[in-house]
Amino acid sequence: MKPSERLQTVEAVIISHKEFGEADRLVNLFSLESGKIRSLAKGVRKIHSRKAAYLEPFMHSKVVLARGKTFWIITQADAIFNNPAIRDSLSKTAQAAYVMELTDRFTIEEEPDREIFRLITDTLKRINDHPDAFNALRFFELRILDQTGFRPDLTNCVDCGKEITAQDQYFSREQGGVLCPACGGLHTRVRKVSMNTLRYMRHFQRSAYAELARASVPFEVQEEMTALMNSYLSNVVERKLNAPDFLKQINRETRDQRQVK
């Protein structure tokens, strides 16, 4: 967005918001045209506000922005798609919150990236439309790492450079990839990764989502892959992510309820 432009209409996904003053909200959004924007929605907490419903997290909205002294001011908002199933499910809400947290951590203010925007909207729709979001979340993680320059090396040992062979390996989050058994044994801050999990990770990394949509990933691979990706992502953003613990708790409670039934 050019500094000289005073008014912009953008297609955006709402990342988060928080209360500001008596009736306003600060709204963090990611737009197709201008990337991440921190904006102010004045009077949005008043009962008769027409903008409020379209500025909730996970909403895909059309937003009109006017440049203010400190923030972009939201003057109008309308829905494009509201992802209703996400709002009706605690587990889907947790999954969408994870996507939004990664979006916020991996993007820079007012730096457009159309591929990331489409990745976000596609992922939210996949979470909204399908009962199992495992494949969609792992695909999102690996693609946002690709787009932001943090693609993990899953093909060659990041220490000696040799091609990885068909056996269990190690993964170094600090070095950003796989270590062969010989090199992995020389390091302390590494985690073992099974060949089966590595095989699925490579498949997710190199394939279009259409090829992955119906892939049936074994439960033990899902557990290992999720833990490995969370560890690596936390290392990249240099802080513990909040959403994975919430998502893990929701998944555990859901499994417990199924067992009781």
C-alpha positions in Angstrom: 0.0 0.0 0.0 1.5 3.3 -1.1 2.0 5.9 1.7 0.3 8.5 -0.5 -2.9 6.5 -0.8 -5.6 7.6 1.7 -8.3 5.1 1.0 -8.1 1.4 0.1 -10.5 -1.4 -0.3 -8.9 -4.8 0.4 -9.9 -8.5 0.5 -8.8 -9.7 4.0 -8.8 -12.5 6.5 -9.2 -11.4 10.1 -6.3 -12.7 12.2 -7.3 -11.3 15.6 -8.7 -8.3 17.5 -8.5 -6.8 20.9 -10.4 -4.1 22.7 -9.2 -0.6 22.5 -10.7 2.3 24.5 -14.4 2.2 25.4 -15.9 1.2 22.1 -13.1 0.5 19.6 -11.1 -2.6 18.6 -7.6 -3.0 17.2 -8.0 -5.5 14.3 -5.1 -7.5 12.9 -5.8 -8.6 9.3 -4.0 -10.1 6.4 -5.0 -8.8 3.0 -4.6 -9.9 -0.6 -3.5 -6.5 -1.8 -1.2 -5.3 1.1 -0.3 -8.2 3.4 -0.7 -7.8 7.1 -2.3 -4.6 8.4 -2.9 -3.4 11.9 -6.0 -1.3 11.9 -8.6 0.4 14.1 -12.3 -0.3 14.0 -14.0 2.7 15.7 -17.2 2.2 17.6 -17.3 -1.5 16.6 -18.2 -2.6 20.2 -21.4 -0.5 20.2 -24.6 -2.6 20.0 -25.7 -1.2 16.7 -22.3 -1.5 14.9 -22.8 -3.0 11.4 -19.1 -3.8 11.0 -18.6 -6.0 14.1 -19.9 -9.2 12.6 -17.5 -9.0 9.7 -14.4 -8.3 11.8 -14.3 -11.5 13.9 -11.3 -13.8 13.7 -11.3 -16.2 10.7 -13.8 -14.0 8.7 -13.0 -13.5 5.0 -14.2 -10.0 4.4 -14.0 -7.0 2.1 -12.7 -4.1 4.2 -12.5 -0.4 3.4 -9.5 1.4 5.1 -8.7 5.1 5.5 -5.2 6.1 6.6 -5.1 7.6 10.1 -2.3 9.1 12.0 -1.3 5.9 13.7 -3.5 3.1 12.3 -5.4 2.4 9.2 -9.1 3.1 10.1 -11.7 0.6 9.1 -14.6 2.5 7.7 -16.6 -0.3 6.2 -16.6 -4.2 6.2 -18.7 -6.8 4.4 -18.5 -10.6 4.4 -17.1 -12.6 1.6 -17.2 -15.9 3.5 -17.7 -16.4 7.2 -16.6 -20.1 7.7 -19.7 -21.0 9.8 -18.6 -24.5 10.7 -15.5 -23.1 12.3 -17.6 -21.0 14.7 -19.8 -24.0 15.6 -16.9 -26.3 16.5 -14.4 -25.9 19.3 -11.9 -28.1 17.6 -12.2 -26.3 14.3 -11.8 -23.0 16.1 -8.6 -24.2 17.7 -7.3 -25.4 14.3 -8.2 -22.0 12.7 -6.5 -20.2 15.6 -3.3 -22.1 14.9 -3.4 -21.0 11.2 -3.9 -17.4 12.3 -1.1 -17.6 14.9 1.4 -18.9 12.3 0.2 -16.3 9.8 0.9 -13.5 12.3 4.3 -14.9 13.3 5.5 -15.5 9.7 4.4 -12.3 8.0 5.6 -8.7 8.0 3.3 -5.7 8.1 2.3 -4.2 4.7 4.3 -6.7 2.7 1.9 -8.2 0.1 2.1 -12.0 -0.6 -0.8 -13.3 -2.7 0.3 -16.9 -2.4 0.2 -16.8 1.4 -3.2 -15.1 1.3 -4.6 -17.8 -1.0 -2.9 -20.5 1.3 -4.7 -19.0 4.3 -8.1 -18.7 2.7 -7.9 -22.2 1.2 -6.8 -23.7 4.5 -9.6 -22.0 6.5 -12.1 -23.4 3.9 -10.6 -26.9 4.2 -11.0 -26.7 8.0 -14.5 -25.4 7.6 -15.6 -28.0 5.1 -14.0 -31.2 6.2 -14.2 -33.2 9.5 -10.4 -34.0 9.6 -8.0 -31.1 9.2 -4.7 -33.0 9.7 -3.6 -32.9 6.1 -4.7 -29.3 5.6 -2.7 -28.1 8.7 0.5 -30.0 7.8 0.2 -28.7 4.2 -0.2 -25.2 5.5 2.8 -25.5 7.8 5.1 -26.7 5.1 3.9 -24.2 2.5 4.2 -21.2 4.7 7.8 -22.3 5.6 8.5 -22.5 1.8 7.0 -19.1 1.2 9.0 -17.4 4.0 12.4 -19.1 3.3 12.4 -21.7 6.1 11.9 -24.8 4.1 13.3 -27.8 6.0 15.7 -30.0 4.1 14.2 -33.5 4.1 16.3 -35.0 1.4 20.0 -34.6 2.4 21.7 -34.6 5.7 22.1 -31.0 6.8 25.4 -31.8 8.4 27.4 -34.0 5.9 25.2 -33.4 2.8 24.7 -37.0 2.0 21.4 -38.1 0.5 19.1 -39.6 3.1 18.5 -43.3 2.7 15.5 -45.5 3.6 16.0 -45.8 7.4 15.2 -44.0 10.6 16.9 -40.6 10.8 17.3 -37.6 13.1 15.9 -34.1 12.8 17.6 -30.9 13.9 15.3 -27.9 14.4 18.3 -25.6 14.8 19.9 -26.7 11.5 16.6 -26.9 9.7 16.4 -30.5 8.5 17.3 -34.1 8.6 20.5 -35.6 10.0 21.7 -39.1 8.9 22.3 -41.6 11.7 26.0 -41.0 11.7 25.7 -37.2 12.1 22.7 -37.4 14.3 24.6 -39.4 16.9 27.1 -36.5 17.2 24.5 -34.0 18.4 22.5 -33.7 21.6 19.6 -31.3 20.6 18.1 -33.5 17.9 15.0 -35.8 17.8 14.6 -39.1 16.1 12.3 -39.3 13.1 11.0 -42.6 11.7 11.5 -43.3 8.0 7.7 -43.7 7.6 7.1 -40.2 9.1 9.9 -38.7 6.9 8.3 -40.4 3.9 5.0 -38.7 4.6 6.6 -35.3 5.3 8.4 -35.5 1.9 5.1 -36.3 0.2 3.4 -33.3 1.9 6.3 -31.0 1.0 6.5 -31.8 -2.7 2.8 -32.4 -3.6 -0.1 -30.2 -4.5 -3.0 -30.3 -2.0 -5.2 -32.2 -4.5 -2.8 -35.2 -4.2 -2.9 -35.1 -0.4 -6.5 -34.4 0.3 -7.5 -38.0 0.7 -4.2 -39.4 2.0 -4.7 -41.6 5.0 -1.9 -40.9 7.4 -1.4 -43.5 10.2 -2.2 -42.2 13.7 1.4 -42.8 15.0 2.8 -40.8 12.0 0.3 -38.0 12.7 1.5 -37.8 16.3 5.2 -37.8 15.3 4.8 -35.4 12.4 2.7 -32.9 14.5 5.3 -32.9 17.3 8.2 -32.4 14.9 6.6 -29.6 13.0 5.5 -27.8 16.2 9.1 -28.0 17.5 10.6 -26.7 14.3 8.1 -23.9 13.9 8.6 -22.7 17.5 12.3 -22.6 16.8 11.9 -20.6 13.7 9.7 -17.9 15.3 11.9 -18.0 18.4 9.0 -18.5 20.8 6.6 -21.1 22.0 3.4 -21.2 20.0 0.2 -20.9 22.0 -2.4 -22.6 19.7 -0.8 -26.1 19.6 -1.3 -26.8 23.3 -5.0 -25.7 23.1 -5.5 -27.9 20.0 -3.8 -30.8 21.8 -6.1 -30.4 24.8 -9.3 -30.3 22.6 -8.2 -33.4 20.6 -7.5 -35.3 23.9 -10.9 -34.3 25.3 -12.6 -35.3 22.0 -10.9 -38.8 22.1 -11.9 -39.3 25.7 -15.5 -38.5 25.0 -15.5 -41.0 22.1 -14.1 -43.7 24.3 -16.7 -43.1 27.0 -19.5 -43.5 24.3 
